[in-house]
Amino acid sequence: MSLVTLVEYAGAPAEVRAVYDDIMKTRGVDWVGNFWKGLANDPAQLRRTWEHVKQVMAPGALDPLVKEMVYIAVSATNGCEYCTYSHTASARKQGMSDAMLMELMAVVGLANHTNRVVNGLRIDVDERFKP
């Protein structure tokens, strides 16, 4: 259950509807997710977050599917169920297969394991790795 009221399109002020319209247009969908509906309680934060998402997740040196997969990895590691589901759906829409997801989760699990071990042992970083 959300800690804030979700702002539905029908009851949203014009500035929120404008962001919702941009989200739907940009994503090619006819609905807005609950994350955005929760943020809409603070229209400035809603707009700021949406603009940041559009900027960072746009094609660049990394293609959008790679960005979605990185987002899944971080979300899974951080334990964010909402973002894991949301970005998995987006990555699947962009062509991520079950095999790709399973391999990604294997890398995530390995990285989390080895990160904990090396941090626990306080192993010094090899000078050859440093710029």
N, C-alpha and C positions, 0 to 999 in steps of 0.2 A: 504494500500500500504506500502510495506517495505521501511524503510529508507536506506537500503543497498541493493546492487545487490545480488540476490540469486545465489549462485555458483552451477550450475548444474553439474551433474556427468561428462558429456561429456567434459566440459571445465575446469574441476578441475585439479589442480596439483596432482602429485602422492601421496604426503603426505595426501591430503584431500581425495582422492579416497580410500586410505587405511583405513581411519576412516569410510568413507561411507560404504565400504565393510564390516567392522566389525559391524556397526550398522545393516545392512541388515541381516547379518549372525546371529547375536545375537537375533534379533527380529523375524527372520524367515519371512522376507518380501522382496519384490523386488523393494522397493523405499525408499527414504530418505525424511523426512519431512522438511518443510520450515525453522523450527527452526534451524536445523543443517546446512542447506544451507546458512542461514544468518550468523551463527557463522563461517562458512568456510572462511569468509573474513579475519579471524585471525586464521590460522591453529593451532597455539599453544593453543589458547583458545578452539577451537573445540575439539582437542584431550583431553585437560585437563577436559573439561566439560563432554565429553563422558566417560572417565575413572571414573570420580566421580559418574556419573549416574549408571554405571555398578556396582560399589562398593556398593553404598548406596541401590540401588533397588534390589540387589541380595537377595535370601532367607537368612534369619537370624533368630533372635528371633521373628521377625514379618514375616509372609508369604507375598509373593509378592502382593497378592490381597489386603491385609490390607494396605500395603505401597501405592498402587495405590489409595486406597480410602482416605487415609490421604492426599495424593497429590491433589486429587480432592477437598477436603475440604479446604485446604490452597489456592489453585488456585481460587476457587470460592470466598473465603473471600477477596483475594487480587485483584479480578477483572481481572484475566488473562484469557481471552477467549481462547487463543491458548492452554494453559496448561489444562484448564478445558475440552476442547474437546479431546485433545490428551490422557489425562490420563483416561477419561471416556471410550474412545475407547479401551484402553489397559485393563482397569478393566472389561469391558464387555467381552473381549476376554478370560479373566481368570475366567469368570463365574458370574460376578456381574449382578444381575437382576434389572429390573425397580423398584421393591419393595425395594431392597437394596439401590439403588440410591436415591429414595424418602426419605427413612428413614435417610440416611446420610445427605441429604439436610435439613431435619427437625432438626437434631442434630446441624448442622452448624448454622442454623438460630437461634436456641435456645441459643447456645453458644455466638454468636455475640450479641444477645439481652442482655443476662445476664451480659456479660463482660462489655458492655457499661453502664448498670445500676450500677453495683458495682463500676466501675471506676468513674462514675459521682458522686456517693455518697461517694467515698473515704472510703469505709467500711474496717475496720481493719481485717486482716486475723486472724482466730481463731488459738490460740497457739496449739491446738490439731492437726491441719493439718500439722504443721511444724515438720520436723524430729528432 
